[in-house]
Amino acid sequence: MNGTLMKRLLVSTALALAVGALLITAYHRQVFATAQAQSTDFLFAARTGEQSRSTVIVGIDQRSYRELLPEYGPLVNWPRTLYAQALEALRTAGARVVVLDIFFDAAKPDDPQLIAAMQQMGNVIAPLEAQGPKMLHPRPGVAQEFEVFVSPATAIRSAAAAEGTVNVTTDRDTVIRSLPLLLEAKGQVHPALALATVARYVRRPAVLDADATDEIAYGAGRAIPLIDNGRMLINFLGPPSSPGRGGAFAILPFVDLLNGSFSPDVVRDKIVLLGLTIRGVDEFATPTTAETRMWGVEVQANIVETILGQRYLVPGSAPATSLLVCAAALIGTWLAALLRPIRAAMGLLGLLLLYLLAGGIFFDQGTLLNLIYPPAALALGFAVSQVYRLLFEQAQQRTMRDVMARYLSPSVSQWVLNRPERLTLGGETRTMTAFFCDLRGFTTLSQAMEPQALVALLNDYMSAMTEIVFRHDGVLDKYIGDEIMAFWNAPMGQPDHATRACATALDMVQRLHELRAQWKERGNPQLDLGIGINTGPMVVGNMGSRDRLAYTVLGDAVNIASRLQGVNKDYGTRVMVSEATMKAAGESFTYRYLDRVQVKGRTEPLAVYEVVSYRHQLDPETKAMLEQYARGIELYHAGQWTDAADLFDRLLASHPGDGPSALYLRRSREFSATPPPPDWNGVTILKTK
């Protein structure tokens, strides 16, 4: 792992810890409690409302009210004999438990008929409502303490098999999502209506533990998990039900029950809740309601189903949520640190969708993942890490890129930007290829041209040649007057470094031909170039002081490349390479053997070659000339000076101006006239650097 990436990950980790600490603090202080509650509401929206098999609603609906109004008047004036008749119909049909979600708080003359029906039914649950100022209760299992319980008339209350509170909890956004299971007033603790109902239904009287902190037990082996303040979350089956649309609960109109216009199978062995189902009366907002609100009696039916089916919803624990927040913040910051912005953004979106999918899966299993803080940690961690990269890293990279553009190609620059430690103070030894290119005749030219014209010509030349170096991903070491120094295989590894250098040389020669044509049109003098290339071990690195550094190469192999550049003049060539470079560059090029030379300062001779052309561009005429040239070299080294001279003379006649042929023609004639000493080994000793 490179230094930049390590630094980026360390900074991202620190940012993640800061984001995690901030959001965990907000989580424990319930800063976004309402938003968290609302975020889980959409999980209910996917439910179609599979109809309950154990709970039915008898609704006093608009039709029942309309049909009974002429005979009995407004609802408050209805005789209790109607309710007694309804209870008798339910008893006859086989209902197991009947819940009265209607208050009979004032005694009436016909109460005895209702009381008798309740007693005959046996399992009738009466409602209570806690009223008055409320406060948090010191006993953890009791949600709140009220001033008084409002109950039915005493006689009716005594006829009920059990009673329970109808109070529910509305959140700040007026949505019902939970209810208190136990409430107290004047020292009396009562269970919720639904809890009392289920206890009767399962024939296990409630054994309530008001001191429990996280659950309430009832019956044998049954426990209800609690959230804060003794509340239970309601797991709604689906959207509001309707006699016309169906829904989670079958709704039997009250008037049909009285008339016997129903199938007994609808209520047989079930829990039946009797309450109002008139639009605009006793309606509440719930997580499943969008445009239509839910009747209070159906809210109670959902509570019954939650307890009866043990379909409890439990929020993720605080430690688990805090751990999720930290993990999400870390993932978000690392995502931004490791990937490019577009890929990182796509990854962020994918992770958010994956987390929401997980939230739905856990929801179906009864666990509420926090859908606010972990996603917020993921997104915020991603955002702060991206901002850090934008404000600091990318600003630094832009500065570095501007600097490196002067001596590195764009691809190498990007490689270095990702690994800036490769340019730290110090050096390393590696096999590389060094390259020197000199503009011939420039010294004489500088004395004859005006300074402005001279600079313009030089800039044209340098710009064109430097562009070729960069095209082959070379590193521009420096300009030395009119000389260009470059190298390959550092800082970025390039296994084909010798090939790149030779290709650069040939492309420079081709570009020079184009420039010479332009210079001729302008009336400028014609210039030529000489290139020396060598491959070998070199020391490369950022060298100098901490205030002024130069990324450069040093070593004997570098010096040889410089010497070969100068030796081109003696051989009449443009591109001279060492044998090491020729072998490393391979068969992509056509070479011509030039000589074995001993450069100044070295005792070992080295073979040098001319790079003639790309192999695929070699024309037949040049190929034939090179074959004749190679034959002449064989004659020369065999000591057949006269034959060699004749061959090189013929070559010059067909290819006038060929520098190596002219050189060996002169040498062959000299040795023919004055042979070398017996120990002659064919090595040319170079006198100059």
DRENGU-838316 format. One line per 10 residues: their letters; for each residue z, y, x of C-alpha. Coordinates in steps of 0.02 Angstrom, whole numbers, plus 50000, padded with zeros to 5 digits. Example, Ala and Ser with C-alpha at 12.3 -4.5 7.8 and 13.67 -1.06 7.14 Angstrom:
% residues 2
AS> 50390/49775/50615 | 50357/49947/50684
//
This chain:
% residues 689
MNGTLMKRLL> 50000/50000/50000 | 49947/50166/50074 | 50063/50314/50097 | 49988/50423/49962 | 50006/50287/49832 | 50184/50250/49888 | 50229/50434/49877 | 50147/50447/49707 | 50244/50297/49642 | 50408/50365/49710
VSTALALAVG> 50378/50534/49628 | 50325/50448/49468 | 50482/50343/49468 | 50589/50499/49488 | 50494/50582/49345 | 50518/50426/49239 | 50706/50430/49268 | 50711/50613/49216 | 50608/50580/49060 | 50712/50427/49018
ALLITAYHRQ> 50877/50521/49038 | 50815/50662/48928 | 50755/50549/48788 | 50905/50432/48795 | 51019/50583/48775 | 50916/50640/48625 | 50921/50463/48554 | 51111/50450/48563 | 51128/50622/48486 | 51007/50571/48348
VFATAQAQST> 50898/50724/48378 | 50749/50645/48292 | 50842/50533/48169 | 50736/50588/48021 | 50574/50566/48117 | 50629/50392/48170 | 50667/50347/47990 | 50500/50414/47932 | 50407/50324/48072 | 50463/50156/48001
DFLFAARTGE> 50409/50201/47825 | 50227/50164/47863 | 50275/49983/47901 | 50316/49962/47717 | 50147/50032/47667 | 50059/49872/47721 | 50157/49771/47594 | 50067/49731/47432 | 50226/49687/47340 | 50231/49497/47323
QSRSTVIVGI> 50322/49468/47159 | 50502/49413/47166 | 50541/49240/47096 | 50724/49272/47066 | 50740/49450/47001 | 50667/49528/46843 | 50682/49702/46767 | 50702/49737/46582 | 50642/49915/46567 | 50678/50042/46434
DQRSYRELLP> 50506/50115/46454 | 50405/50248/46365 | 50336/50123/46237 | 50507/50054/46196 | 50574/50230/46175 | 50427/50280/46066 | 50441/50128/45951 | 50629/50137/45931 | 50639/50326/45913 | 50597/50335/45725
EYGPLVNWPR> 50736/50215/45677 | 50870/50252/45806 | 50833/50426/45870 | 50857/50485/46051 | 50914/50362/46183 | 51092/50427/46187 | 51109/50386/46001 | 51048/50207/46012 | 51177/50087/45942 | 51255/49966/46063
TLYAQALEAL> 51205/49827/45948 | 51031/49844/46023 | 51101/49804/46195 | 51204/49663/46121 | 51044/49595/46044 | 50958/49609/46214 | 51100/49514/46299 | 51092/49378/46170 | 50904/49361/46195 | 50929/49346/46382
RTAGARVVVL> 51069/49219/46361 | 50961/49115/46245 | 50814/49124/46368 | 50926/49060/46509 | 50953/49214/46619 | 51088/49177/46747 | 51152/49353/46787 | 51123/49515/46693 | 51151/49683/46776 | 51179/49836/46667
DIFFDAAKPD> 51108/49987/46757 | 51160/50094/46608 | 51327/50182/46587 | 51421/50153/46425 | 51554/50278/46474 | 51611/50329/46298 | 51683/50209/46169 | 51583/50185/46008 | 51620/50094/45845 | 51495/49956/45881
DPQLIAAMQQ> 51566/49916/46054 | 51642/49750/45992 | 51468/49677/45965 | 51418/49726/46142 | 51580/49659/46214 | 51557/49495/46122 | 51380/49478/46188 | 51440/49514/46365 | 51575/49383/46351 | 51455/49254/46280
MGNVIAPLEA> 51330/49292/46419 | 51468/49271/46547 | 51384/49343/46702 | 51362/49525/46658 | 51384/49653/46798 | 51439/49828/46749 | 51401/49985/46850 | 51520/50104/46936 | 51479/50271/47013 | 51586/50352/47146
QGPKMLHPRP> 51599/50540/47119 | 51688/50690/47187 | 51708/50756/47365 | 51672/50622/47493 | 51721/50597/47673 | 51696/50467/47806 | 51819/50326/47788 | 51932/50276/47932 | 51899/50091/47898 | 51731/50048/47978
GVAQEFEVFV> 51670/49933/47840 | 51694/50066/47706 | 51558/50196/47707 | 51646/50339/47619 | 51799/50383/47519 | 51774/50470/47351 | 51889/50553/47228 | 51854/50442/47078 | 51749/50299/47010 | 51655/50334/46847
SPATAIRSAA> 51654/50172/46746 | 51606/50111/46572 | 51729/50118/46430 | 51883/50015/46466 | 51845/49878/46341 | 51667/49859/46400 | 51723/49861/46581 | 51848/49723/46548 | 51712/49615/46471 | 51606/49621/46628
AAEGTVNVTT> 51612/49474/46747 | 51605/49596/46894 | 51568/49776/46932 | 51487/49868/47075 | 51439/50042/47133 | 51264/50109/47106 | 51278/50241/47243 | 51137/50246/47369 | 51112/50355/47523 | 50976/50486/47531
DRDTVIRSLP> 50925/50544/47703 | 50889/50724/47750 | 50713/50706/47682 | 50784/50646/47513 | 50717/50470/47541 | 50825/50319/47499 | 50827/50194/47642 | 51004/50126/47639 | 51160/50109/47535 | 51347/50093/47566
LLLEAKGQVH> 51406/49916/47529 | 51588/49966/47505 | 51659/50126/47431 | 51838/50178/47400 | 51923/50295/47278 | 52111/50311/47252 | 52147/50157/47356 | 52022/50045/47265 | 51877/49970/47363 | 51725/49913/47265
PALALATVAR> 51566/49826/47322 | 51392/49888/47286 | 51316/49834/47121 | 51187/49723/47207 | 51318/49640/47316 | 51426/49599/47166 | 51271/49534/47077 | 51218/49416/47216 | 51395/49352/47237 | 51394/49300/47054
YVRRPAVLDA> 51219/49230/47066 | 51261/49114/47211 | 51426/49072/47124 | 51527/49127/47273 | 51646/49268/47233 | 51641/49410/47357 | 51767/49404/47498 | 51744/49576/47571 | 51805/49629/47743 | 51824/49817/47744
DATDEIAYGA> 51875/49817/47927 | 51713/49740/47992 | 51614/49851/48110 | 51439/49776/48109 | 51434/49657/47960 | 51514/49616/47793 | 51546/49436/47743 | 51534/49373/47565 | 51546/49195/47505 | 51544/49056/47633
GRAIPLIDNG> 51430/49074/47782 | 51348/49235/47720 | 51358/49400/47813 | 51267/49565/47792 | 51228/49666/47949 | 51279/49849/47940 | 51217/50006/48023 | 51327/50158/48048 | 51456/50207/47916 | 51455/50039/47830
RMLINFLGPP> 51277/50055/47766 | 51145/49922/47741 | 50960/49957/47761 | 50856/49913/47607 | 50708/49800/47640 | 50591/49855/47501 | 50471/49720/47443 | 50329/49839/47404 | 50273/49994/47310 | 50344/50039/47138
SSPGRGGAFA> 50310/49908/47004 | 50229/49940/46836 | 50206/49836/46678 | 50020/49875/46690 | 49993/49856/46879 | 50118/49721/46918 | 50213/49738/47081 | 50362/49664/47170 | 50457/49639/47008 | 50404/49581/46836
ILPFVDLLNG> 50450/49717/46711 | 50485/49660/46533 | 50484/49804/46407 | 50649/49821/46316 | 50565/49822/46146 | 50475/49656/46184 | 50643/49579/46228 | 50714/49635/46061 | 50562/49572/45966 | 50558/49405/46058
SFSPDVVRDK> 50383/49445/46121 | 50406/49364/46291 | 50408/49196/46375 | 50583/49131/46415 | 50515/49072/46583 | 50507/49254/46637 | 50698/49268/46642 | 50758/49088/46650 | 50886/49060/46788 | 50853/49233/46860
IVLLGLTIRG> 50942/49395/46892 | 50894/49522/46759 | 50923/49708/46783 | 50923/49816/46628 | 50885/49999/46657 | 50772/50149/46626 | 50587/50141/46673 | 50530/50306/46598 | 50429/50418/46711 | 50524/50572/46768
VDEFATPTTA> 50695/50495/46731 | 50808/50415/46862 | 50671/50410/46996 | 50690/50415/47185 | 50585/50431/47341 | 50582/50274/47448 | 50487/50219/47604 | 50360/50132/47493 | 50326/50279/47377 | 50180/50394/47406
ETRMWGVEVQ> 50130/50481/47246 | 50237/50379/47124 | 50426/50374/47138 | 50531/50219/47109 | 50650/50197/46963 | 50833/50178/47005 | 50839/50006/46925 | 50699/49947/47040 | 50791/50018/47190 | 50939/49910/47138
ANIVETILGQ> 50821/49761/47117 | 50759/49785/47296 | 50939/49790/47358 | 50974/49627/47265 | 50822/49546/47345 | 50872/49606/47518 | 51043/49525/47502 | 50992/49371/47404 | 50847/49328/47519 | 50948/49381/47673
RYLVPGSAPA> 50798/49489/47719 | 50903/49610/47818 | 50835/49748/47928 | 50929/49778/48088 | 50887/49921/48208 | 50868/49877/48390 | 51031/49895/48483 | 51068/50055/48578 | 51066/49969/48750 | 50902/49881/48711
TSLLVCAAAL> 50823/50042/48648 | 50884/50138/48801 | 50810/50003/48912 | 50645/50014/48817 | 50643/50203/48840 | 50668/50188/49028 | 50537/50051/49043 | 50413/50149/48939 | 50440/50307/49041 | 50414/50208/49202
IGTWLAALLR> 50257/50125/49135 | 50188/50292/49077 | 50215/50379/49243 | 50150/50231/49344 | 49999/50219/49231 | 49954/50399/49271 | 49993/50372/49455 | 49889/50215/49481 | 49734/50242/49374 | 49600/50373/49355
PIRAAMGLLG> 49633/50492/49209 | 49509/50414/49086 | 49563/50236/49122 | 49745/50290/49118 | 49721/50375/48950 | 49637/50219/48881 | 49779/50114/48949 | 49905/50232/48870 | 49819/50220/48701 | 49812/50031/48716
LLLLYLLAGG> 49997/50018/48758 | 50044/50133/48613 | 49942/50027/48492 | 50016/49869/48566 | 50192/49937/48543 | 50156/49985/48362 | 50087/49810/48334 | 50246/49738/48409 | 50345/49853/48294 | 50256/49776/48145
IFFDQGTLLN> 50288/49599/48206 | 50472/49633/48238 | 50484/49721/48069 | 50423/49564/47982 | 50561/49470/48073 | 50694/49595/48018 | 50711/49699/48176 | 50670/49885/48177 | 50603/49939/48344 | 50626/50123/48377
LIYPPAALAL> 50453/50196/48349 | 50494/50370/48413 | 50583/50365/48581 | 50494/50224/48677 | 50320/50288/48628 | 50378/50465/48666 | 50441/50406/48835 | 50275/50321/48870 | 50174/50474/48821 | 50290/50602/48901
GFAVSQVYRL> 50303/50501/49062 | 50114/50490/49067 | 50097/50677/49034 | 50220/50737/49166 | 50145/50620/49296 | 49971/50684/49256 | 50031/50864/49266 | 50110/50828/49435 | 49948/50755/49498 | 49850/50901/49428
LFEQAQQRTM> 49962/51038/49496 | 50009/50965/49663 | 49907/50815/49719 | 49738/50873/49657 | 49767/51048/49725 | 49807/50971/49894 | 49658/50857/49880 | 49542/51001/49840 | 49603/51091/49996 | 49584/50933/50100
RDVMARYLSP> 49414/50897/50025 | 49353/51071/50069 | 49412/51047/50247 | 49346/50870/50266 | 49177/50916/50191 | 49143/50999/50358 | 49147/50836/50454 | 49151/50692/50328 | 49030/50629/50197 | 49091/50633/50015
SVSQWVLNRP> 49122/50446/50008 | 49221/50446/50171 | 49314/50602/50113 | 49368/50513/49954 | 49423/50362/50056 | 49529/50474/50167 | 49601/50567/50016 | 49665/50401/49953 | 49736/50360/50125 | 49787/50524/50209
ERLTLGGETR> 49906/50433/50325 | 49752/50372/50419 | 49734/50550/50485 | 49911/50569/50548 | 49951/50620/50726 | 49914/50480/50847 | 49773/50359/50881 | 49717/50179/50879 | 49591/50076/50976 | 49448/49996/50883
TMTAFFCDLR> 49267/49948/50913 | 49157/50092/50856 | 48988/50172/50880 | 48975/50345/50960 | 48824/50456/50936 | 48762/50610/51031 | 48610/50713/50984 | 48547/50857/51091 | 48415/50987/51048 | 48295/50995/51196
GFTTLSQAME> 48226/51160/51255 | 48356/51262/51163 | 48423/51348/51319 | 48251/51416/51364 | 48218/51460/51183 | 48380/51559/51168 | 48320/51675/51305 | 48155/51710/51218 | 48204/51733/51034 | 48297/51869/50942
PQALVALLND> 48478/51819/50905 | 48455/51824/50715 | 48299/51716/50720 | 48380/51598/50845 | 48534/51574/50736 | 48427/51545/50581 | 48325/51412/50671 | 48480/51327/50739 | 48564/51328/50569 | 48411/51247/50490
YMSAMTEIVF> 48412/51112/50621 | 48601/51080/50618 | 48609/51077/50428 | 48466/50952/50416 | 48537/50837/50550 | 48716/50847/50487 | 48658/50800/50312 | 48581/50642/50385 | 48744/50598/50473 | 48836/50616/50308
RHDGVLDKYI> 48703/50518/50216 | 48747/50369/50324 | 48935/50403/50306 | 48959/50457/50485 | 49100/50570/50543 | 49044/50734/50618 | 49158/50750/50768 | 49101/50919/50830 | 48959/51034/50876 | 48946/51064/51063
GDEIMAFWNA> 48826/51209/51073 | 48663/51134/51010 | 48731/50957/51025 | 48796/50851/50881 | 48931/50721/50910 | 48968/50592/50776 | 49043/50419/50760 | 49060/50273/50638 | 49191/50143/50590 | 49335/50265/50575
PMGQPDHATR> 49435/50315/50482 | 49350/50203/50354 | 49305/50030/50414 | 49116/50002/50423 | 49063/49830/50484 | 48883/49894/50498 | 48930/50048/50601 | 48797/50018/50735 | 48662/49996/50602 | 48713/50159/50520
ACATALDMVQ> 48704/50252/50686 | 48530/50186/50727 | 48468/50226/50552 | 48537/50402/50572 | 48440/50422/50735 | 48274/50367/50660 | 48298/50477/50507 | 48336/50624/50621 | 48173/50595/50716 | 48077/50591/50552
RLHELRAQWK> 48165/50749/50492 | 48124/50834/50657 | 47938/50805/50626 | 47956/50895/50459 | 48052/51039/50538 | 47925/51056/50678 | 47788/51077/50548 | 47890/51214/50463 | 47928/51299/50628 | 47744/51295/50675
ERGNPQLDLG> 47699/51386/50514 | 47828/51520/50555 | 47766/51536/50733 | 47926/51466/50807 | 47921/51363/50968 | 47919/51174/50955 | 48083/51086/50999 | 48126/50905/51028 | 48285/50802/51028 | 48369/50663/51123
IGINTGPMVV> 48495/50540/51051 | 48615/50424/51142 | 48711/50286/51052 | 48840/50163/51118 | 48954/50035/51038 | 49119/49982/51112 | 49308/50003/51110 | 49366/50182/51084 | 49526/50274/51045 | 49514/50365/50880
GNMGSRDRLA> 49639/50474/50789 | 49703/50647/50753 | 49735/50718/50924 | 49807/50884/50975 | 49961/50979/50919 | 50038/50978/50746 | 49968/51152/50717 | 49793/51115/50779 | 49723/50940/50765 | 49553/50864/50791
YTVLGDAVNI> 49503/50694/50725 | 49400/50629/50870 | 49360/50482/50984 | 49395/50458/51169 | 49354/50327/51298 | 49227/50259/51420 | 49116/50197/51279 | 49104/50375/51212 | 49055/50440/51384 | 48916/50311/51397
ASRLQGVNKD> 48840/50371/51232 | 48841/50548/51300 | 48758/50493/51463 | 48623/50397/51370 | 48581/50551/51270 | 48544/50644/51430 | 48449/50500/51511 | 48316/50507/51373 | 48231/50646/51473 | 48202/50529/51621
YGTRVMVSEA> 48120/50396/51512 | 48025/50509/51394 | 48114/50437/51242 | 48207/50510/51094 | 48330/50372/51044 | 48416/50269/51179 | 48549/50138/51139 | 48653/50019/51242 | 48633/49831/51234 | 48799/49822/51141
TMKAAGESFT> 48731/49936/51005 | 48568/49839/50994 | 48660/49675/50969 | 48779/49751/50841 | 48640/49836/50742 | 48545/49673/50724 | 48366/49645/50670 | 48343/49794/50555 | 48254/49889/50694 | 48118/49869/50825
YRYLDRVQVK> 48182/49896/51003 | 48099/49920/51172 | 48185/49872/51331 | 48197/50021/51448 | 48301/49978/51600 | 48464/49919/51675 | 48558/50073/51730 | 48720/50111/51818 | 48793/50272/51751 | 48898/50383/51860
GRTEPLAVYE> 49079/50327/51865 | 49041/50145/51823 | 49009/49996/51935 | 48936/49879/51806 | 48756/49908/51752 | 48706/49904/51571 | 48542/49870/51485 | 48472/50012/51381 | 48342/50008/51244 | 48237/50126/51142
VVSYRHQLDP> 48249/50115/50953 | 48065/50127/50907 | 48066/50111/50717 | 48133/50018/50568 | 48071/49840/50583 | 47984/49846/50414 | 47892/50005/50465 | 47818/49938/50628 | 47628/49957/50623 | 47511/49829/50708
ETKAMLEQYA> 47451/49951/50840 | 47626/49993/50898 | 47673/49810/50893 | 47527/49766/51007 | 47572/49907/51125 | 47753/49846/51136 | 47695/49670/51176 | 47587/49736/51319 | 47732/49844/51377 | 47848/49693/51380
RGIELYHAGQ> 47719/49600/51486 | 47714/49746/51606 | 47904/49743/51623 | 47896/49557/51666 | 47768/49592/51803 | 47872/49736/51867 | 48032/49633/51884 | 47931/49489/51959 | 47878/49604/52100 | 47695/49603/52050
WTDAADLFDR> 47683/49791/52070 | 47494/49807/52074 | 47468/49705/51915 | 47608/49798/51830 | 47533/49966/51879 | 47362/49915/51811 | 47439/49861/51644 | 47542/50020/51623 | 47389/50122/51670 | 47289/50041/51530
LLASHPGDGP> 47434/50069/51408 | 47436/50254/51449 | 47250/50264/51424 | 47270/50198/51246 | 47438/50282/51213 | 47444/50441/51315 | 47613/50523/51321 | 47712/50360/51312 | 47860/50403/51423 | 47922/50229/51473
SALYLRRSRE> 47745/50172/51521 | 47721/50328/51627 | 47889/50299/51713 | 47851/50117/51755 | 47674/50161/51811 | 47747/50281/51938 | 47880/50157/51995 | 47754/50014/52009 | 47639/50118/52118 | 47785/50173/52227
FSATPPPPDW> 47846/49994/52252 | 47668/49935/52280 | 47653/50060/52422 | 47832/50042/52483 | 47919/49884/52420 | 48107/49894/52385 | 48233/49808/52499 | 48256/49619/52482 | 48421/49640/52388 | 48340/49747/52254
NGVTILKTK> 48409/49696/52081 | 48308/49811/51969 | 48457/49922/51926 | 48429/50109/51917 | 48576/50212/51979 | 48593/50372/51881 | 48638/50520/51990 | 48692/50640/51852 | 48815/50631/51708
//
